[in-house]
Amino acid sequence: VLVPYLQTLDRSSRRRVFHDLSVPMILRQILEEHGLPDGSYRFELANGHYPPRPFCVQYEESDLTLLQRLCEEEGIHYHFEHHRDGHVLVLADDSLSFPQDPLLTPFQGDAPPENRLPAISELFQRHDAPPSHPQREAGNRGAQHAGDGAANQTLGKTSPMMAKLDPEQIYRDQRSRRHLQRLRCPQQQIHGQSNHGAMRSARIIQVAAHPLACFNDQWLLTETRHQGQQPSILAQDTCALIYLNQFSAIPWSTEFRPALKQARPSIPGYQPARVLGLAGQPPELDDRGRIQVRLWPTTPADPDESVGTWLPLVIATADGWIDPGRLPKAGSEVLINFLDSDPDRPVLCVGLGQIHTPEPVRPREPHSDTRLLLDWLVNRSD
C-alpha cells in the first residue's frame, strides 16, 4: 500500500501532556519524533499568531489524530506537493501556499464514456444547512474574553495599531475570524466527476464551457477521490483502461479553513498524577494558589522530572478551612479530575481527612450566692 510519510503517525495511541508550547512547536515535535526526513515537510505559518499553550493534553489519541485536531482548532490546513521522486507535506494558514497556476478543465456533460479527453463530466452544487450544535474549541482556562470584533475582516500583515494590542486580544480576533471563514467554506461548495488525472486536492481548476456561467470560474479542490479499472488478462475482449475521480471544490476567492472533524478527547473519572517539588516537602503554590503536578507520571519517579502543569485545588472540607500543612507533599500521588471530561479543565482533588473541629465551650453554671447566709449569721442576735 502506497501511503505518505504522515501515515506513520497513526500507529498507536498515547497519553501525554505538552507544556508551554505553541501549536506549530507541538506539530514540529511530533514530526521529528517519528523521524520524518527534513525535506519531507514544510511550515508556512508566517501570517498567523500562535501563542504558547500552558498545557495541551493528548489522551488516547494517535499522533496523527492530535495533529489533525490541532490544525483544525487553529485553522491550519495541510496538503501535499507531489513529485516524481517523492512528496512534501505543507502546513500553512494562507491560500497563497496552494499552487497558483490554474488547471484549465472543460465541461463535457454529453461526451460518450469512451471519450478519453480530460474533461469534467458531472458538476453540481448542493446547499446544506449548517449544524446547529457548535463544537467547543480549545482556549486558555481562566482567560477573560472580550468581544469578537470585526470577524469578517481579512488578516494581513500586522499593522502598527495591531502591534499595540494585547497579544491575547489578537489571538481571540484571529480565532473569531477563522471560525467565520470555516462557516463560509461549505456554503458555495460544488461537487463533480472527471477523468482528468491532474485533479488533486489543493489544486486550482478553471472550469470552462459549462452552460451555467456561474460555474465557469476558478475553484479550489478540497477533496478528490480517485478510482480506476484495469481489464483482466483473462478477458476475451480488450477494453480500454478506465479512470475517474470525484471531487469537491470551493470558490477560489473563499478563504479555506478545515472543518472541525476530529472530536476532542473526553477524559472520564480520575487520572493519576504526582506533586512536583522536593520530595517530602510542602508543595509550592503560585500566586493563584495552584499546585504543580505531573500527569500520568512514570514509575519510579524520574529525578529530572521538573516540568508539570499548574492546577487549581478542589478540597473537600465541611467548614471551608484549609490548613496548608495538610496539603499533599511533593512526591506524593494524587488524583486529577477533568471537569465535564474536558481536557482543558483539569483540577487537583484533595481530601484533607478529619476536619479540625474546635471543642464546644461548656456553658458556665450559675454560682450560688451565700452572702445572705453569712449576713444572717453575722447579724443574728442571740
C-alpha positions in Angstrom: 0.0 0.0 0.0 1.4 3.4 -1.0 0.9 5.9 1.8 2.6 9.2 2.7 5.1 9.6 5.5 2.4 11.2 7.6 0.6 7.9 7.9 3.3 6.7 10.2 1.8 8.9 12.9 -1.3 6.7 13.1 0.4 3.6 14.5 -0.6 3.8 18.2 -2.5 5.9 20.8 -0.8 7.5 23.8 -1.3 9.8 26.8 0.9 12.8 27.5 0.9 16.5 28.1 2.7 19.2 26.2 3.8 22.2 28.4 4.2 25.8 27.3 4.4 25.0 23.6 2.6 26.7 20.7 0.7 24.6 18.2 3.4 24.9 15.5 6.0 23.8 18.0 3.9 20.7 19.0 3.4 19.8 15.4 7.1 20.0 14.6 8.0 17.9 17.7 5.5 15.2 16.6 7.0 15.1 13.1 10.6 14.9 14.5 9.7 12.2 17.0 8.6 9.9 14.1 11.8 10.6 12.1 10.3 12.2 9.1 13.0 13.4 6.7 13.7 17.1 6.9 12.8 17.7 3.3 9.5 15.8 3.5 7.6 18.6 5.3 7.5 22.4 5.4 5.8 25.0 7.6 4.3 28.2 6.1 2.7 29.9 9.1 4.2 33.4 8.9 0.8 35.2 8.8 -0.8 33.7 12.0 -0.4 34.4 15.7 0.1 31.2 17.7 0.9 31.8 21.4 2.2 29.0 23.7 -0.5 27.0 25.4 0.0 26.4 29.1 -0.7 22.8 28.5 -2.1 20.5 25.8 -3.4 17.1 26.7 -3.2 14.1 24.4 -5.5 11.3 25.7 -5.9 8.0 23.9 -5.2 9.7 20.6 -2.7 8.8 17.9 -0.2 11.5 16.9 -1.9 11.8 13.5 -5.3 12.4 15.2 -3.7 15.0 17.5 -2.0 16.7 14.6 -5.3 16.9 12.6 -7.2 18.1 15.7 -4.8 20.9 16.5 -4.7 22.0 12.9 -8.5 22.2 12.8 -8.7 24.2 16.0 -6.1 26.7 14.8 -7.4 27.0 11.2 -4.2 25.4 9.8 -4.5 23.3 6.7 -2.1 20.8 5.2 -1.7 19.5 1.7 0.9 17.5 -0.3 3.2 18.6 -3.1 3.8 15.5 -5.4 6.9 15.0 -7.4 8.3 12.1 -9.3 10.9 11.3 -6.6 8.7 12.0 -3.5 6.2 14.2 -1.9 6.3 17.2 0.6 3.8 17.9 3.4 3.0 21.6 3.5 1.3 23.0 6.7 0.0 26.5 6.0 -2.6 29.1 7.1 -2.8 31.1 3.9 -4.3 30.4 0.4 -1.0 31.6 -1.2 0.6 28.3 -0.2 -1.5 26.5 -2.8 -0.2 26.1 -6.4 -1.2 29.3 -8.1 -1.4 28.1 -11.8 -5.0 27.1 -12.6 -5.7 23.8 -14.4 -8.0 24.5 -17.4 -10.7 21.8 -17.4 -13.6 21.9 -19.9 -17.0 20.6 -19.1 -18.4 17.9 -21.4 -21.5 16.6 -19.9 -22.8 14.8 -23.1 -19.5 13.2 -24.0 -19.6 9.4 -24.6 -17.9 7.2 -21.9 -15.2 6.2 -24.3 -14.1 9.8 -24.6 -10.5 9.9 -23.2 -10.1 13.6 -23.4 -9.5 15.2 -20.0 -12.8 16.9 -19.0 -15.5 17.2 -16.3 -18.5 15.1 -17.0 -20.6 16.0 -13.9 -20.9 19.2 -11.9 -23.5 20.3 -9.4 -23.9 22.4 -6.3 -25.5 21.2 -3.1 -26.8 23.5 -0.3 -26.6 22.1 3.2 -27.9 23.7 6.4 -25.1 24.5 8.9 -25.1 22.3 12.0 -27.0 23.8 15.0 -24.7 22.3 17.7 -21.4 24.3 17.8 -18.3 22.4 18.8 -16.4 23.6 21.8 -13.0 25.0 20.9 -9.8 24.9 22.9 -9.0 28.0 24.9 -6.9 29.2 27.8 -8.8 28.4 31.0 -9.5 31.4 33.1 -8.8 34.0 30.4 -11.2 36.9 30.1 -13.0 37.0 26.7 -13.9 40.3 25.1 -16.0 40.9 22.0 -15.0 39.2 18.8 -14.7 42.5 16.9 -15.0 42.6 13.1 -14.6 39.0 12.4 -15.2 39.4 8.7 -12.1 41.5 8.1 -9.2 39.7 6.4 -6.0 39.3 8.4 -3.0 40.8 6.6 0.4 41.9 7.9 0.5 43.2 11.5 -0.3 46.9 11.4 1.2 49.4 13.9 -2.2 49.5 15.5 -2.4 45.8 15.8 1.1 45.7 17.3 -0.1 47.8 20.2 -3.0 45.5 21.0 -2.8 42.8 23.7 -1.5 39.5 22.3 -4.4 37.6 23.8 -6.8 40.0 22.0 -5.0 39.5 18.7 -5.3 35.7 19.2 -9.0 35.9 20.0 -9.7 38.1 17.0 -7.8 35.6 14.8 -9.8 32.7 16.1 -13.1 34.5 15.6 -12.1 35.4 12.0 -11.1 31.9 11.1 -14.2 30.5 12.7 -16.3 32.7 10.4 -14.2 31.6 7.4 -14.7 28.0 8.4 -18.5 28.5 8.3 -18.4 30.2 4.9 -16.4 27.3 3.2 -19.3 24.8 2.6 -21.9 27.5 1.6 -20.8 27.5 -2.1 -19.3 24.1 -2.4 -19.6 22.2 -5.7 -19.1 18.5 -6.5 -18.3 16.8 -9.7 -16.7 14.0 -11.6 -14.0 14.0 -14.2 -11.4 11.8 -15.9 -8.6 14.3 -15.6 -5.5 12.7 -13.9 -4.1 16.1 -12.7 -7.1 16.7 -10.4 -5.6 16.7 -6.9 -6.5 18.3 -3.6 -5.2 21.9 -3.1 -5.1 22.4 -6.9 -6.9 25.3 -8.6 -9.0 24.5 -11.6 -10.6 26.7 -14.2 -13.9 25.3 -15.4 -14.8 26.2 -19.0 -17.6 25.6 -21.4 -20.3 25.0 -18.8 -23.8 26.1 -19.8 -24.2 27.9 -16.5 -21.9 30.9 -16.4 -21.6 30.8 -12.6 -19.7 27.5 -12.8 -17.1 28.9 -15.3 -14.8 30.2 -12.6 -11.7 29.2 -10.7 -12.3 26.7 -7.9 -10.0 25.2 -5.2 -10.2 21.4 -4.9 -10.7 20.4 -1.3 -11.2 16.7 -1.8 -10.5 14.2 -4.6 -11.2 10.5 -4.7 -9.6 8.5 -7.5 -10.7 5.2 -8.9 -9.6 3.1 -11.8 -10.4 -0.2 -13.6 -7.9 -2.3 -15.5 -9.1 -5.2 -17.7 -8.2 -8.7 -16.7 -5.5 -10.6 -18.6 -8.0 -13.5 -19.0 -10.7 -11.4 -20.6 -11.5 -12.2 -24.2 -12.2 -8.7 -25.3 -9.8 -5.9 -24.7 -11.3 -2.8 -23.2 -9.6 0.5 -22.5 -8.4 1.5 -19.1 -10.9 3.4 -17.1 -10.1 6.2 -14.7 -12.5 8.5 -12.9 -12.4 10.8 -9.9 -15.0 12.5 -7.7 -14.1 15.9 -6.3 -15.3 18.7 -4.1 -14.3 22.4 -4.5 -15.0 25.9 -3.2 -14.6 29.2 -5.0 -11.0 30.3 -5.2 -12.0 33.7 -3.7 -13.1 32.0 -0.5 -10.5 31.6 2.3 -10.2 27.9 3.1 -10.3 26.7 6.7 -10.5 23.0 7.6 -13.8 21.8 9.2 -13.8 20.5 12.8 -13.9 16.8 12.1 -11.7 15.4 14.9 -13.6 15.2 18.2 -11.8 16.4 21.2 -11.0 13.6 23.7 -13.3 13.0 26.7 -11.4 12.1 29.8 -13.6 10.4 32.4 -13.1 9.6 36.0 -9.9 10.2 37.9 -6.4 10.2 36.5 -3.1 9.6 38.5 -0.6 12.4 39.0 2.4 13.3 41.1 3.1 16.5 43.0 6.3 18.1 41.8 9.0 19.5 44.1 11.5 18.3 46.7 10.1 15.0 47.9 8.6 15.2 51.4 8.5 19.0 51.5 5.3 21.1 51.3 4.2 21.8 47.8 5.0 25.1 46.1 1.9 27.3 45.4 1.8 30.0 42.8 0.1 33.4 43.1 -3.2 31.8 42.2 -2.9 29.1 44.8 -2.3 26.3 42.3 0.0 23.2 42.7 2.3 21.9 40.0 1.8 18.2 39.2 2.9 15.7 36.6 0.0 14.0 34.9 0.4 10.2 34.2 3.8 10.1 35.9 6.4 7.4 35.3 7.1 4.7 37.9 9.5 5.0 39.6 9.8 8.8 39.8 12.2 10.4 37.3 14.7 12.5 39.3 14.8 15.1 36.4 11.0 15.4 36.4 10.6 19.1 36.8 8.1 20.2 34.2 4.4 20.0 35.1 1.0 21.6 35.0 -0.2 24.1 37.5 -3.7 23.0 38.6 -6.3 24.6 40.9 -7.4 22.7 44.0 -10.7 21.1 44.8 -10.7 20.5 48.5 -13.4 18.5 50.3 -13.9 20.4 53.6 -17.1 21.0 55.6 -16.1 24.3 57.0 -14.1 25.7 54.1 -11.0 26.0 56.3 -7.7 25.0 54.6 -4.6 24.0 56.5 -1.6 24.5 54.2 0.4 22.0 56.3 -2.1 19.2 55.4 -1.9 19.6 51.6 -0.3 16.7 49.7 3.5 16.7 50.0 5.8 16.9 47.0 6.4 13.5 45.5 3.0 12.1 46.7 0.5 10.5 44.4 -2.7 12.5 43.8 -5.8 12.2 41.6 -6.8 14.6 38.8 -10.3 15.1 37.6 -11.3 16.8 34.3 -14.5 18.9 34.8 -17.1 17.8 32.3 -14.4 15.4 30.9 -12.9 18.5 29.2 -9.2 18.2 28.6 -8.8 21.9 29.1 -10.3 21.8 32.6 -8.2 19.6 35.0 -8.4 20.1 38.7 -6.5 18.6 41.6 -8.8 16.7 44.0 -7.6 16.9 47.6 -9.1 15.2 50.7 -7.9 16.6 54.0 -9.1 13.7 56.2 -10.6 14.6 59.5 -11.9 18.1 59.8 -10.5 20.1 62.7 -13.5 20.9 64.9 -12.9 23.0 68.0 -14.3 21.6 71.2 -17.5 23.3 72.2 -17.4 25.7 75.1 -19.3 24.4 78.1 -21.7 26.9 79.5 -20.8 28.3 82.9 -23.0 27.1 85.7 -24.6 29.9 87.9 -22.8 30.4 91.2 -24.9 30.0 94.4 -25.0 33.2 96.4 -24.1 32.5 100.1 -23.7 36.1 101.1 -27.3 36.2 102.5 -26.5 33.3 104.8 -23.3 35.0 106.1 -25.1 38.3 106.7 -27.8 36.4 108.6 -25.2 34.7 110.8 -23.3 37.9 111.5 -26.4 39.9 112.3 -28.1 37.2 114.4 -28.8 38.4 118.0 -28.6 35.6 120.5 
